[in-house]
Amino acid sequence: MADINFTRKIYHASLFKNSHFLFNARKKSFLGLFKKTSLSNEASSFP
C-alpha cells in the first residue's frame, strides 16, 4: 500500500513538473511571437 502511494506521489510530481515546463515554454514562444508581430507592426507604420 505504501509503495503505491509513493509511486503515485512521484507520478503526480513529474506530471506537475512537465505541465509547468510546457506552460513556461508556451509562454516564452507566445511572448516571442508577440514581440515579432509588434516589431513588424512598428516597422510597417513608418513611412
Summary of the structure (lengths in Angstrom):
residues: 47
radius of gyration: 20.4
end to end distance: 71.3
largest distance: 71.3
contacts: 85
relative contact order: 0.07
helix: 94%
strand: 0%
